[in-house]
Amino acid sequence: QVQLVESGGGLVQAGGSLRLSCAASGSILRIDRMGWYRQAPGKQREWVAAVTSGGSANLADSVKGRFTISRDNAKKIVLLQMNSLKPEDTAVYYCNADVRTWSHPLVQDYWGQGTQVTVSS
C-alpha cells in the first residue's frame, strides 16, 4: 500500500520557522494532489495548503504570506515551509495525498500519522 511519513515538527518560539516534510512510499503509480491539514486541540481538522503534480499551489488565508508549499515529484516529497509562526499555528500537522496505486484502479486518499508543531508566545 502507501505510507506517508511526516517529519520536521517541534517546538519553536513565535516568529520562528519550521519546515515540515512528508515522504510517500509504497506501490505508487501516480500522486496527484499533495497537501497539509492541521488540527488544534478541541478543534476540527482544517486544510492548510495543497500543491498539484504540476506545481500549482494554494494556501489557506490564515497562512498566506507566511507558509510555502512545494513538492519534489521524483522523490515523492511535499514540503511545508512555515515562517513567522504564531501561537495559533500550534497543531498536529497531517500530510495528505491523492494516490493512484498499481493495485487499485481509482485514486485514493491517504494520510500521514501527523507531526506536532508547538509555537510558544
Phi, psi and chi 1 to 4 in degrees:
 res  aa     phi    psi   chi1   chi2   chi3   chi4
   1 GLN       - -151.5  -70.9  -62.6  -24.8      -
   2 VAL  -122.3  136.7  174.1      -      -      -
   3 GLN  -121.2  137.1  -63.6   80.2   39.9      -
   4 LEU  -116.9  121.4  -59.7  178.2      -      -
   5 VAL  -120.5  118.3  178.9      -      -      -
   6 GLU   -92.5  154.0  -58.5  104.5  -28.8      -
   7 SER  -152.7  164.9   61.0      -      -      -
   8 GLY   105.4   -4.3      -      -      -      -
   9 GLY   -71.6  172.8      -      -      -      -
  10 GLY   161.5 -164.7      -      -      -      -
  11 LEU  -106.3  131.0  172.8   64.1      -      -
  12 VAL  -144.4  152.5   64.2      -      -      -
  13 GLN   -79.8  155.5  -71.8 -173.0  -29.6      -
  14 ALA   -54.4  136.9      -      -      -      -
  15 GLY    92.5  -11.0      -      -      -      -
  16 GLY   -83.3 -173.9      -      -      -      -
  17 SER  -132.7  151.3  -61.6      -      -      -
  18 LEU  -142.8  154.1  -76.2  173.8      -      -
  19 ARG  -125.1  120.7 -171.8  175.8   76.2  166.1
  20 LEU   -94.6  143.4  -56.3 -176.3      -      -
  21 SER  -128.2  144.8  176.7      -      -      -
  22 CYS  -135.5  122.2  172.5      -      -      -
  23 ALA  -110.4  130.9      -      -      -      -
  24 ALA  -100.8  141.0      -      -      -      -
  25 SER  -147.2  164.3   62.9      -      -      -
  26 GLY   124.2 -159.6      -      -      -      -
  27 SER   -85.4   70.2 -177.9      -      -      -
  28 ILE   -99.6  125.2  -62.2  170.9      -      -
  29 LEU   -92.5  -42.6  175.3   61.1      -      -
  30 ARG  -157.6  142.8 -174.2 -175.5   77.6 -121.2
  31 ILE  -115.0  122.8  -56.6  177.3      -      -
  32 ASP   -87.3 -112.7  -67.3  -21.3      -      -
  33 ARG   -71.6  139.5 -175.9 -167.1   57.4   84.5
  34 MET  -125.1  145.5  -60.8 -174.8   82.1      -
  35 GLY  -162.5 -175.9      -      -      -      -
  36 TRP  -131.8  141.3  -67.0   90.7      -      -
  37 TYR  -125.7  165.8  -72.3   71.2      -      -
  38 ARG  -144.3  154.4   66.5 -173.9 -178.9 -174.3
  39 GLN  -138.3  116.3 -172.3  166.7   18.8      -
  40 ALA   -88.3  158.0      -      -      -      -
  41 PRO   -56.2  128.9  -25.6   34.6      -      -
  42 GLY    77.2    5.3      -      -      -      -
  43 LYS  -121.6  162.9  -65.0 -173.0  176.6 -178.8
  44 GLN   -77.3  156.5  -70.9 -170.9  -27.9      -
  45 ARG   -65.9  136.1 -170.8  172.5  -62.7 -171.5
  46 GLU  -127.2  149.1   64.4  172.7   -3.1      -
  47 TRP   -73.8  140.2  172.1   75.2      -      -
  48 VAL  -113.7  -50.7  174.8      -      -      -
  49 ALA  -162.2  156.7      -      -      -      -
  50 ALA  -150.6  153.3      -      -      -      -
  51 VAL  -141.8  136.4   59.2      -      -      -
  52 THR   -82.4  171.6   67.7      -      -      -
  53 SER   -64.3  -23.7   57.7      -      -      -
  54 GLY   -85.9   -2.5      -      -      -      -
  55 GLY    95.4    4.5      -      -      -      -
  56 SER   -76.1  123.2  178.7      -      -      -
  57 ALA  -114.2  148.0      -      -      -      -
  58 ASN  -136.9  144.7  -75.8  -73.5      -      -
  59 LEU  -132.0  150.8  -63.3  106.3      -      -
  60 ALA   -65.0  149.5      -      -      -      -
  61 ASP   -57.6  -33.1  -71.9  -17.3      -      -
  62 SER   -67.3  -17.0   59.2      -      -      -
  63 VAL  -120.3   -4.6  -55.7      -      -      -
  64 LYS   -58.5  137.5  -81.9 -178.3 -179.3  176.4
  65 GLY    86.9  -12.8      -      -      -      -
  66 ARG  -118.9  -36.5  -59.7 -172.9  -62.3  121.3
  67 PHE  -107.1  149.3  -69.3   12.5      -      -
  68 THR  -133.2  135.5  -56.7      -      -      -
  69 ILE  -113.1  141.2 -173.9  169.8      -      -
  70 SER  -150.1  167.6   60.9      -      -      -
  71 ARG  -147.2  155.4   65.1 -172.1  -80.9  176.3
  72 ASP  -118.2  104.1 -176.4  -32.9      -      -
  73 ASN   -64.5  -37.3  -69.9  -29.9      -      -
  74 ALA   -64.8  -38.5      -      -      -      -
  75 LYS   -91.7   -6.2  -65.0 -178.9  178.3  179.6
  76 LYS    58.3   48.7  -60.0 -176.2 -178.2   63.3
  77 ILE  -124.7  141.4  -69.2  172.9      -      -
  78 VAL  -122.4  138.5   60.7      -      -      -
  79 LEU  -117.7  147.5  -58.5  171.9      -      -
  80 LEU  -128.5  106.3 -174.3   68.0      -      -
  81 GLN   -88.7  120.7  177.9   65.8   43.2      -
  82 MET  -116.6  114.8  -54.6 -175.2  -65.7      -
  83 ASN  -115.0  164.4  -60.7  -33.7      -      -
  84 SER    49.3   47.5  -57.7      -      -      -
  85 LEU   -65.1  146.5  -78.0  160.4      -      -
  86 LYS  -120.2  156.3  -55.5  175.1 -178.9  179.6
  87 PRO   -55.2  -32.3  -29.8   37.1      -      -
  88 GLU   -72.3   -5.6   50.4  -96.7   44.6      -
  89 ASP   -83.0   -6.5  -65.6  -42.7      -      -
  90 THR   -61.3  125.4  -65.1      -      -      -
  91 ALA  -178.3  170.0      -      -      -      -
  92 VAL   -88.6  127.1  177.2      -      -      -
  93 TYR  -102.0  129.6  -77.0   70.3      -      -
  94 TYR  -115.6  134.8  -64.0   91.1      -      -
  95 CYS   -85.2  144.1  177.3      -      -      -
  96 ASN  -139.6  141.7  173.9 -103.4      -      -
  97 ALA  -148.8  145.5      -      -      -      -
  98 ASP   -98.7  113.6  -64.3  -27.1      -      -
  99 VAL  -124.2  136.4 -178.6      -      -      -
 100 ARG  -103.5  122.0  168.2   78.5 -167.4  -82.4
 101 THR  -100.1  169.3   64.2      -      -      -
 102 TRP   -70.2  -23.9  -71.4   98.7      -      -
 103 SER   -99.3   -2.9   59.7      -      -      -
 104 HIS  -135.0  136.5 -162.1  -76.2      -      -
 105 PRO   -76.7  -13.0   27.9  -35.3      -      -
 106 LEU  -113.7  154.5  -59.6  176.4      -      -
 107 VAL   -70.5  133.2  172.5      -      -      -
 108 GLN  -121.4  157.3  -64.0  176.4  -75.2      -
 109 ASP   -96.8  125.5 -169.3   37.6      -      -
 110 TYR  -122.8  151.8  -71.0   89.8      -      -
 111 TRP  -129.4  147.0  -68.2   87.1      -      -
 112 GLY   -83.8  179.8      -      -      -      -
 113 GLN   -85.3  -13.1   80.8  -72.4   -9.8      -
 114 GLY    97.9  150.3      -      -      -      -
 115 THR  -136.6  136.5 -175.3      -      -      -
 116 GLN   -82.6  131.5  176.3   69.6   46.7      -
 117 VAL  -119.2  123.3  171.0      -      -      -
 118 THR  -124.3  124.5  -57.0      -      -      -
 119 VAL  -114.0  117.7 -175.4      -      -      -
 120 SER   -92.1  148.3   63.0      -      -      -
 121 SER   -89.8      -   57.6      -      -      -
